[in-house]
Amino acid sequence: MSDLPPLATGGMSREGTTTVVRIHGAKIDSVDKKILCSAMCKCDKQPNIGKDGKQLK
């Protein structure tokens, strides 16, 4: 076991409520966006099932 403290502490709400946490979207520059979009498009065009029947995505 690690001697480090846990990453999260606390418990669950007994009332079953949800706390909405707003996070501002990360800014992606145009060069990174072009690379990411290209990679996602290529991935999307690949088959979902491999030759051995395994799920690839």
PQR file with spaces between the fields and no chain letter, atoms N, CA, C, O and H, PARSE charges and radii, in Angstrom:
ATOM       1  N    MET     1       0.836   -1.179    0.000 -0.4000 1.5000
ATOM       2  CA   MET     1       0.000    0.000    0.000 -0.0000 2.0000
ATOM       3  C    MET     1       0.879    1.240    0.000  0.5500 1.7000
ATOM       4  O    MET     1       1.997    1.235    0.516 -0.5500 1.4000
ATOM       5  N    SER     2       0.358    2.280   -0.579 -0.4000 1.5000
ATOM       6  CA   SER     2       1.085    3.531   -0.649 -0.0000 2.0000
ATOM       7  C    SER     2       0.844    4.369    0.604  0.5500 1.7000
ATOM       8  O    SER     2      -0.227    4.309    1.209 -0.5500 1.4000
ATOM       9  H    SER     2      -0.550    2.285   -0.998  0.4000 1.0000
ATOM      10  N    ASP     3       1.843    5.140    0.980 -0.4000 1.5000
ATOM      11  CA   ASP     3       1.702    6.050    2.110 -0.0000 2.0000
ATOM      12  C    ASP     3       1.151    7.401    1.677  0.5500 1.7000
ATOM      13  O    ASP     3       1.001    8.306    2.498 -0.5500 1.4000
ATOM      14  H    ASP     3       2.713    5.188    0.489  0.4000 1.0000
ATOM      15  N    LEU     4       0.850    7.541    0.385 -0.4000 1.5000
ATOM      16  CA   LEU     4       0.322    8.798   -0.126 -0.0000 2.0000
ATOM      17  C    LEU     4      -1.142    8.960    0.253  0.5500 1.7000
ATOM      18  O    LEU     4      -1.856    7.966    0.389 -0.5500 1.4000
ATOM      19  H    LEU     4       0.972    6.806   -0.282  0.4000 1.0000
ATOM      20  N    PRO     5      -1.606   10.205    0.428 -0.5600 1.5000
ATOM      21  CA   PRO     5      -3.025   10.419    0.738  0.2800 2.0000
ATOM      22  C    PRO     5      -3.883   10.074   -0.485  0.5500 1.7000
ATOM      23  O    PRO     5      -3.376   10.088   -1.606 -0.5500 1.4000
ATOM      24  N    PRO     6      -5.155    9.770   -0.294 -0.5600 1.5000
ATOM      25  CA   PRO     6      -6.020    9.433   -1.426  0.2800 2.0000
ATOM      26  C    PRO     6      -6.204   10.643   -2.343  0.5500 1.7000
ATOM      27  O    PRO     6      -6.066   11.787   -1.910 -0.5500 1.4000
ATOM      28  N    LEU     7      -6.514   10.378   -3.607 -0.4000 1.5000
ATOM      29  CA   LEU     7      -6.718   11.458   -4.559 -0.0000 2.0000
ATOM      30  C    LEU     7      -8.009   12.215   -4.272  0.5500 1.7000
ATOM      31  O    LEU     7      -8.091   13.418   -4.522 -0.5500 1.4000
ATOM      32  H    LEU     7      -6.626    9.449   -3.959  0.4000 1.0000
ATOM      33  N    ALA     8      -9.000   11.531   -3.759 -0.4000 1.5000
ATOM      34  CA   ALA     8     -10.277   12.166   -3.446 -0.0000 2.0000
ATOM      35  C    ALA     8     -10.692   11.756   -2.050  0.5500 1.7000
ATOM      36  O    ALA     8     -10.414   10.643   -1.605 -0.5500 1.4000
ATOM      37  H    ALA     8      -8.933   10.554   -3.556  0.4000 1.0000
ATOM      38  N    THR     9     -11.355   12.663   -1.368 -0.4000 1.5000
ATOM      39  CA   THR     9     -11.849   12.360   -0.038 -0.0000 2.0000
ATOM      40  C    THR     9     -13.298   12.792    0.048  0.5500 1.7000
ATOM      41  O    THR     9     -13.785   13.519   -0.818 -0.5500 1.4000
ATOM      42  H    THR     9     -11.581   13.568   -1.729  0.4000 1.0000
ATOM      43  N    GLY    10     -13.974   12.360    1.061 -0.4000 1.5000
ATOM      44  CA   GLY    10     -15.365   12.757    1.252 -0.0000 2.0000
ATOM      45  C    GLY    10     -16.294   11.614    0.917  0.5500 1.7000
ATOM      46  O    GLY    10     -15.854   10.518    0.569 -0.5500 1.4000
ATOM      47  H    GLY    10     -13.579   11.769    1.764  0.4000 1.0000
ATOM      48  N    GLY    11     -17.563   11.873    1.023 -0.4000 1.5000
ATOM      49  CA   GLY    11     -18.543   10.834    0.781 -0.0000 2.0000
ATOM      50  C    GLY    11     -19.561   11.254   -0.252  0.5500 1.7000
ATOM      51  O    GLY    11     -19.449   12.307   -0.880 -0.5500 1.4000
ATOM      52  H    GLY    11     -17.920   12.763    1.306  0.4000 1.0000
ATOM      53  N    MET    12     -20.545   10.412   -0.408 -0.4000 1.5000
ATOM      54  CA   MET    12     -21.615   10.685   -1.355 -0.0000 2.0000
ATOM      55  C    MET    12     -22.744   11.419   -0.658  0.5500 1.7000
ATOM      56  O    MET    12     -22.942   11.272    0.548 -0.5500 1.4000
ATOM      57  H    MET    12     -20.635    9.557    0.102  0.4000 1.0000
ATOM      58  N    SER    13     -23.472   12.199   -1.412 -0.4000 1.5000
ATOM      59  CA   SER    13     -24.614   12.917   -0.872 -0.0000 2.0000
ATOM      60  C    SER    13     -25.729   11.938   -0.547  0.5500 1.7000
ATOM      61  O    SER    13     -26.060   11.088   -1.374 -0.5500 1.4000
ATOM      62  H    SER    13     -23.311   12.319   -2.392  0.4000 1.0000
ATOM      63  N    ARG    14     -26.302   12.036    0.616 -0.4000 1.5000
ATOM      64  CA   ARG    14     -27.397   11.147    1.000 -0.0000 2.0000
ATOM      65  C    ARG    14     -28.680   11.494    0.260  0.5500 1.7000
ATOM      66  O    ARG    14     -29.542   10.636    0.071 -0.5500 1.4000
ATOM      67  H    ARG    14     -26.033   12.726    1.288  0.4000 1.0000
ATOM      68  N    GLU    15     -28.809   12.757   -0.161 -0.4000 1.5000
ATOM      69  CA   GLU    15     -30.012   13.192   -0.855 -0.0000 2.0000
ATOM      70  C    GLU    15     -29.984   12.854   -2.341  0.5500 1.7000
ATOM      71  O    GLU    15     -31.001   13.004   -3.019 -0.5500 1.4000
ATOM      72  H    GLU    15     -28.109   13.453   -0.007  0.4000 1.0000
ATOM      73  N    GLY    16     -28.878   12.414   -2.849 -0.4000 1.5000
ATOM      74  CA   GLY    16     -28.782   12.065   -4.261 -0.0000 2.0000
ATOM      75  C    GLY    16     -28.668   13.275   -5.172  0.5500 1.7000
ATOM      76  O    GLY    16     -29.068   13.213   -6.335 -0.5500 1.4000
ATOM      77  H    GLY    16     -28.052   12.292   -2.299  0.4000 1.0000
ATOM      78  N    THR    17     -28.133   14.363   -4.668 -0.4000 1.5000
ATOM      79  CA   THR    17     -27.996   15.557   -5.488 -0.0000 2.0000
ATOM      80  C    THR    17     -26.694   15.523   -6.275  0.5500 1.7000
ATOM      81  O    THR    17     -25.755   14.805   -5.930 -0.5500 1.4000
ATOM      82  H    THR    17     -27.807   14.414   -3.724  0.4000 1.0000
ATOM      83  N    THR    18     -26.660   16.311   -7.332 -0.4000 1.5000
ATOM      84  CA   THR    18     -25.473   16.413   -8.169 -0.0000 2.0000
ATOM      85  C    THR    18     -24.981   17.848   -8.149  0.5500 1.7000
ATOM      86  O    THR    18     -25.768   18.784   -8.287 -0.5500 1.4000
ATOM      87  H    THR    18     -27.423   16.895   -7.612  0.4000 1.0000
ATOM      88  N    THR    19     -23.697   18.019   -7.979 -0.4000 1.5000
ATOM      89  CA   THR    19     -23.104   19.342   -8.039 -0.0000 2.0000
ATOM      90  C    THR    19     -22.534   19.547   -9.435  0.5500 1.7000
ATOM      91  O    THR    19     -21.658   18.798   -9.870 -0.5500 1.4000
ATOM      92  H    THR    19     -23.057   17.259   -7.866  0.4000 1.0000
ATOM      93  N    VAL    20     -23.028   20.554  -10.131 -0.4000 1.5000
ATOM      94  CA   VAL    20     -22.544   20.856  -11.474 -0.0000 2.0000
ATOM      95  C    VAL    20     -21.275   21.683  -11.358  0.5500 1.7000
ATOM      96  O    VAL    20     -21.246   22.705  -10.672 -0.5500 1.4000
ATOM      97  H    VAL    20     -23.739   21.162   -9.778  0.4000 1.0000
ATOM      98  N    VAL    21     -20.224   21.230  -12.036 -0.4000 1.5000
ATOM      99  CA   VAL    21     -18.956   21.939  -12.038 -0.0000 2.0000
ATOM     100  C    VAL    21     -18.720   22.438  -13.449  0.5500 1.7000
ATOM     101  O    VAL    21     -18.612   21.642  -14.381 -0.5500 1.4000
ATOM     102  H    VAL    21     -20.247   20.400  -12.593  0.4000 1.0000
ATOM     103  N    ARG    22     -18.639   23.713  -13.610 -0.4000 1.5000
ATOM     104  CA   ARG    22     -18.422   24.308  -14.928 -0.0000 2.0000
ATOM     105  C    ARG    22     -16.920   24.422  -15.192  0.5500 1.7000
ATOM     106  O    ARG    22     -16.174   24.972  -14.382 -0.5500 1.4000
ATOM     107  H    ARG    22     -18.726   24.360  -12.852  0.4000 1.0000
ATOM     108  N    ILE    23     -16.503   23.905  -16.315 -0.4000 1.5000
ATOM     109  CA   ILE    23     -15.104   23.964  -16.705 -0.0000 2.0000
ATOM     110  C    ILE    23     -15.039   24.670  -18.058  0.5500 1.7000
ATOM     111  O    ILE    23     -15.731   24.289  -19.003 -0.5500 1.4000
ATOM     112  H    ILE    23     -17.109   23.458  -16.973  0.4000 1.0000
ATOM     113  N    HIS    24     -14.225   25.669  -18.135 -0.4000 1.5000
ATOM     114  CA   HIS    24     -14.064   26.387  -19.397 -0.0000 2.0000
ATOM     115  C    HIS    24     -13.316   25.502  -20.380  0.5500 1.7000
ATOM     116  O    HIS    24     -12.344   24.839  -20.017 -0.5500 1.4000
ATOM     117  H    HIS    24     -13.664   25.978  -17.367  0.4000 1.0000
ATOM     118  N    GLY    25     -13.776   25.495  -21.629 -0.4000 1.5000
ATOM     119  CA   GLY    25     -13.139   24.687  -22.663 -0.0000 2.0000
ATOM     120  C    GLY    25     -11.697   25.102  -22.894  0.5500 1.7000
ATOM     121  O    GLY    25     -11.357   26.284  -22.833 -0.5500 1.4000
ATOM     122  H    GLY    25     -14.566   26.034  -21.923  0.4000 1.0000
ATOM     123  N    ALA    26     -10.872   24.131  -23.156 -0.4000 1.5000
ATOM     124  CA   ALA    26      -9.469   24.410  -23.430 -0.0000 2.0000
ATOM     125  C    ALA    26      -9.342   25.051  -24.811  0.5500 1.7000
ATOM     126  O    ALA    26     -10.059   24.685  -25.743 -0.5500 1.4000
ATOM     127  H    ALA    26     -11.148   23.171  -23.206  0.4000 1.0000
ATOM     128  N    LYS    27      -8.458   25.975  -24.929 -0.4000 1.5000
ATOM     129  CA   LYS    27      -8.205   26.635  -26.208 -0.0000 2.0000
ATOM     130  C    LYS    27      -7.172   25.820  -26.973  0.5500 1.7000
ATOM     131  O    LYS    27      -6.083   25.550  -26.465 -0.5500 1.4000
ATOM     132  H    LYS    27      -7.876   26.272  -24.172  0.4000 1.0000
ATOM     133  N    ILE    28      -7.517   25.430  -28.191 -0.4000 1.5000
ATOM     134  CA   ILE    28      -6.609   24.659  -29.030 -0.0000 2.0000
ATOM     135  C    ILE    28      -6.210   25.546  -30.197  0.5500 1.7000
ATOM     136  O    ILE    28      -7.069   26.099  -30.885 -0.5500 1.4000
ATOM     137  H    ILE    28      -8.401   25.649  -28.603  0.4000 1.0000
ATOM     138  N    ASP    29      -4.905   25.683  -30.422 -0.4000 1.5000
ATOM     139  CA   ASP    29      -4.494   26.529  -31.532 -0.0000 2.0000
ATOM     140  C    ASP    29      -4.777   25.827  -32.862  0.5500 1.7000
ATOM     141  O    ASP    29      -5.024   24.621  -32.890 -0.5500 1.4000
ATOM     142  H    ASP    29      -4.208   25.234  -29.863  0.4000 1.0000
ATOM     143  N    SER    30      -4.742   26.569  -33.943 -0.4000 1.5000
ATOM     144  CA   SER    30      -5.160   26.056  -35.249 -0.0000 2.0000
ATOM     145  C    SER    30      -4.282   24.905  -35.741  0.5500 1.7000
ATOM     146  O    SER    30      -4.784   23.993  -36.398 -0.5500 1.4000
ATOM     147  H    SER    30      -4.542   27.548  -33.921  0.4000 1.0000
ATOM     148  N    VAL    31      -2.991   24.927  -35.438 -0.4000 1.5000
ATOM     149  CA   VAL    31      -2.092   23.848  -35.871 -0.0000 2.0000
ATOM     150  C    VAL    31      -2.457   22.541  -35.162  0.5500 1.7000
ATOM     151  O    VAL    31      -2.578   21.499  -35.805 -0.5500 1.4000
ATOM     152  H    VAL    31      -2.584   25.668  -34.903  0.4000 1.0000
ATOM     153  N    ASP    32      -2.632   22.597  -33.834 -0.4000 1.5000
ATOM     154  CA   ASP    32      -3.009   21.403  -33.078 -0.0000 2.0000
ATOM     155  C    ASP    32      -4.378   20.900  -33.498  0.5500 1.7000
ATOM     156  O    ASP    32      -4.591   19.692  -33.600 -0.5500 1.4000
ATOM     157  H    ASP    32      -2.534   23.443  -33.312  0.4000 1.0000
ATOM     158  N    LYS    33      -5.307   21.812  -33.741 -0.4000 1.5000
ATOM     159  CA   LYS    33      -6.660   21.423  -34.149 -0.0000 2.0000
ATOM     160  C    LYS    33      -6.631   20.690  -35.484  0.5500 1.7000
ATOM     161  O    LYS    33      -7.344   19.702  -35.663 -0.5500 1.4000
ATOM     162  H    LYS    33      -5.134   22.793  -33.657  0.4000 1.0000
ATOM     163  N    LYS    34      -5.817   21.160  -36.419 -0.4000 1.5000
ATOM     164  CA   LYS    34      -5.696   20.510  -37.733 -0.0000 2.0000
ATOM     165  C    LYS    34      -5.155   19.083  -37.581  0.5500 1.7000
ATOM     166  O    LYS    34      -5.647   18.158  -38.227 -0.5500 1.4000
ATOM     167  H    LYS    34      -5.238   21.963  -36.274  0.4000 1.0000
ATOM     168  N    ILE    35      -4.155   18.912  -36.735 -0.4000 1.5000
ATOM     169  CA   ILE    35      -3.555   17.585  -36.515 -0.0000 2.0000
ATOM     170  C    ILE    35      -4.561   16.653  -35.840  0.5500 1.7000
ATOM     171  O    ILE    35      -4.713   15.505  -36.255 -0.5500 1.4000
ATOM     172  H    ILE    35      -3.756   19.664  -36.210  0.4000 1.0000
ATOM     173  N    LEU    36      -5.250   17.140  -34.802 -0.4000 1.5000
ATOM     174  CA   LEU    36      -6.226   16.311  -34.092 -0.0000 2.0000
ATOM     175  C    LEU    36      -7.389   15.922  -35.006  0.5500 1.7000
ATOM     176  O    LEU    36      -7.824   14.770  -35.000 -0.5500 1.4000
ATOM     177  H    LEU    36      -5.127   18.073  -34.464  0.4000 1.0000
ATOM     178  N    CYS    37      -7.885   16.866  -35.779 -0.4000 1.5000
ATOM     179  CA   CYS    37      -9.003   16.571  -36.685 -0.0000 2.0000
ATOM     180  C    CYS    37      -8.604   15.533  -37.723  0.5500 1.7000
ATOM     181  O    CYS    37      -9.386   14.639  -38.046 -0.5500 1.4000
ATOM     182  H    CYS    37      -7.531   17.801  -35.784  0.4000 1.0000
ATOM     183  N    SER    38      -7.398   15.650  -38.243 -0.4000 1.5000
ATOM     184  CA   SER    38      -6.911   14.681  -39.229 -0.0000 2.0000
ATOM     185  C    SER    38      -6.825   13.275  -38.631  0.5500 1.7000
ATOM     186  O    SER    38      -7.225   12.294  -39.257 -0.5500 1.4000
ATOM     187  H    SER    38      -6.763   16.377  -37.981  0.4000 1.0000
ATOM     188  N    ALA    39      -6.295   13.197  -37.406 -0.4000 1.5000
ATOM     189  CA   ALA    39      -6.173   11.891  -36.743 -0.0000 2.0000
ATOM     190  C    ALA    39      -7.542   11.284  -36.458  0.5500 1.7000
ATOM     191  O    ALA    39      -7.733   10.080  -36.631 -0.5500 1.4000
ATOM     192  H    ALA    39      -5.970   13.994  -36.896  0.4000 1.0000
ATOM     193  N    MET    40      -8.499   12.107  -36.020 -0.4000 1.5000
ATOM     194  CA   MET    40      -9.837   11.595  -35.716 -0.0000 2.0000
ATOM     195  C    MET    40     -10.554   11.139  -36.978  0.5500 1.7000
ATOM     196  O    MET    40     -11.257   10.128  -36.959 -0.5500 1.4000
ATOM     197  H    MET    40      -8.343   13.085  -35.879  0.4000 1.0000
ATOM     198  N    CYS    41     -10.386   11.872  -38.076 -0.4000 1.5000
ATOM     199  CA   CYS    41     -11.030   11.474  -39.325 -0.0000 2.0000
ATOM     200  C    CYS    41     -10.487   10.138  -39.811  0.5500 1.7000
ATOM     201  O    CYS    41     -11.250    9.283  -40.261 -0.5500 1.4000
ATOM     202  H    CYS    41      -9.816   12.693  -38.091  0.4000 1.0000
ATOM     203  N    LYS    42      -9.169    9.954  -39.724 -0.4000 1.5000
ATOM     204  CA   LYS    42      -8.561    8.683  -40.146 -0.0000 2.0000
ATOM     205  C    LYS    42      -9.048    7.545  -39.259  0.5500 1.7000
ATOM     206  O    LYS    42      -9.336    6.454  -39.753 -0.5500 1.4000
ATOM     207  H    LYS    42      -8.549   10.649  -39.359  0.4000 1.0000
ATOM     208  N    CYS    43      -9.140    7.787  -37.964 -0.4000 1.5000
ATOM     209  CA   CYS    43      -9.608    6.766  -37.027 -0.0000 2.0000
ATOM     210  C    CYS    43     -11.058    6.399  -37.320  0.5500 1.7000
ATOM     211  O    CYS    43     -11.431    5.227  -37.280 -0.5500 1.4000
ATOM     212  H    CYS    43      -8.905    8.673  -37.563  0.4000 1.0000
ATOM     213  N    ASP    44     -11.876    7.414  -37.615 -0.4000 1.5000
ATOM     214  CA   ASP    44     -13.295    7.193  -37.862 -0.0000 2.0000
ATOM     215  C    ASP    44     -13.532    6.357  -39.114  0.5500 1.7000
ATOM     216  O    ASP    44     -14.527    5.636  -39.199 -0.5500 1.4000
ATOM     217  H    ASP    44     -11.573    8.367  -37.648  0.4000 1.0000
ATOM     218  N    LYS    45     -12.628    6.447  -40.082 -0.4000 1.5000
ATOM     219  CA   LYS    45     -12.790    5.715  -41.346 -0.0000 2.0000
ATOM     220  C    LYS    45     -12.344    4.260  -41.235  0.5500 1.7000
ATOM     221  O    LYS    45     -12.627    3.461  -42.128 -0.5500 1.4000
ATOM     222  H    LYS    45     -11.820    7.032  -40.013  0.4000 1.0000
ATOM     223  N    GLN    46     -11.652    3.906  -40.157 -0.4000 1.5000
ATOM     224  CA   GLN    46     -11.183    2.539  -39.965 -0.0000 2.0000
ATOM     225  C    GLN    46     -12.354    1.643  -39.535  0.5500 1.7000
ATOM     226  O    GLN    46     -13.318    2.133  -38.948 -0.5500 1.4000
ATOM     227  H    GLN    46     -11.422    4.556  -39.432  0.4000 1.0000
ATOM     228  N    PRO    47     -12.278    0.355  -39.816 -0.5600 1.5000
ATOM     229  CA   PRO    47     -13.366   -0.546  -39.402  0.2800 2.0000
ATOM     230  C    PRO    47     -13.466   -0.664  -37.879  0.5500 1.7000
ATOM     231  O    PRO    47     -12.475   -0.509  -37.166 -0.5500 1.4000
ATOM     232  N    ASN    48     -14.670   -0.938  -37.399 -0.4000 1.5000
ATOM     233  CA   ASN    48     -14.891   -1.086  -35.960 -0.0000 2.0000
ATOM     234  C    ASN    48     -14.471   -2.461  -35.455  0.5500 1.7000
ATOM     235  O    ASN    48     -14.132   -2.610  -34.281 -0.5500 1.4000
ATOM     236  H    ASN    48     -15.476   -1.063  -37.978  0.4000 1.0000
ATOM     237  N    ILE    49     -14.490   -3.466  -36.328 -0.4000 1.5000
ATOM     238  CA   ILE    49     -14.178   -4.836  -35.948 -0.0000 2.0000
ATOM     239  C    ILE    49     -12.919   -5.288  -36.694  0.5500 1.7000
ATOM     240  O    ILE    49     -12.821   -5.132  -37.911 -0.5500 1.4000
ATOM     241  H    ILE    49     -14.765   -3.344  -37.282  0.4000 1.0000
ATOM     242  N    GLY    50     -11.965   -5.845  -35.960 -0.4000 1.5000
ATOM     243  CA   GLY    50     -10.733   -6.335  -36.567 -0.0000 2.0000
ATOM     244  C    GLY    50     -10.940   -7.681  -37.245  0.5500 1.7000
ATOM     245  O    GLY    50     -12.013   -8.276  -37.144 -0.5500 1.4000
ATOM     246  H    GLY    50     -12.044   -5.972  -34.971  0.4000 1.0000
ATOM     247  N    LYS    51      -9.906   -8.163  -37.941 -0.4000 1.5000
ATOM     248  CA   LYS    51      -9.961   -9.434  -38.661 -0.0000 2.0000
ATOM     249  C    LYS    51     -10.280  -10.595  -37.711  0.5500 1.7000
ATOM     250  O    LYS    51     -10.937  -11.559  -38.103 -0.5500 1.4000
ATOM     251  H    LYS    51      -9.034   -7.681  -38.023  0.4000 1.0000
ATOM     252  N    ASP    52      -9.814  -10.498  -36.474 -0.4000 1.5000
ATOM     253  CA   ASP    52     -10.058  -11.577  -35.512 -0.0000 2.0000
ATOM     254  C    ASP    52     -11.363  -11.398  -34.749  0.5500 1.7000
ATOM     255  O    ASP    52     -11.646  -12.152  -33.817 -0.5500 1.4000
ATOM     256  H    ASP    52      -9.280   -9.715  -36.156  0.4000 1.0000
ATOM     257  N    GLY    53     -12.171  -10.391  -35.141 -0.4000 1.5000
ATOM     258  CA   GLY    53     -13.469  -10.191  -34.515 -0.0000 2.0000
ATOM     259  C    GLY    53     -13.467   -9.302  -33.291  0.5500 1.7000
ATOM     260  O    GLY    53     -14.515   -9.092  -32.680 -0.5500 1.4000
ATOM     261  H    GLY    53     -11.941   -9.779  -35.898  0.4000 1.0000
ATOM     262  N    LYS    54     -12.301   -8.772  -32.919 -0.4000 1.5000
ATOM     263  CA   LYS    54     -12.224   -7.920  -31.729 -0.0000 2.0000
ATOM     264  C    LYS    54     -12.703   -6.509  -32.045  0.5500 1.7000
ATOM     265  O    LYS    54     -12.507   -6.004  -33.150 -0.5500 1.4000
ATOM     266  H    LYS    54     -11.450   -8.943  -33.415  0.4000 1.0000
ATOM     267  N    GLN    55     -13.336   -5.879  -31.050 -0.4000 1.5000
ATOM     268  CA   GLN    55     -13.788   -4.496  -31.166 -0.0000 2.0000
ATOM     269  C    GLN    55     -12.570   -3.597  -31.147  0.5500 1.7000
ATOM     270  O    GLN    55     -11.759   -3.689  -30.225 -0.5500 1.4000
ATOM     271  H    GLN    55     -13.495   -6.289  -30.152  0.4000 1.0000
ATOM     272  N    LEU    56     -12.416   -2.729  -32.137 -0.4000 1.5000
ATOM     273  CA   LEU    56     -11.236   -1.879  -32.234 -0.0000 2.0000
ATOM     274  C    LEU    56     -11.436   -0.493  -31.647  0.5500 1.7000
ATOM     275  O    LEU    56     -10.462    0.190  -31.332 -0.5500 1.4000
ATOM     276  H    LEU    56     -13.074   -2.654  -32.885  0.4000 1.0000
ATOM     277  N    LYS    57     -12.668   -0.073  -31.498 -0.4000 1.5000
ATOM     278  CA   LYS    57     -12.930    1.286  -30.992 -0.0000 2.0000
ATOM     279  C    LYS    57     -13.662    1.224  -29.681  0.5500 1.7000
ATOM     280  O    LYS    57     -13.972    2.262  -29.097 -0.5500 1.4000
ATOM     281  H    LYS    57     -13.459   -0.628  -31.754  0.4000 1.0000
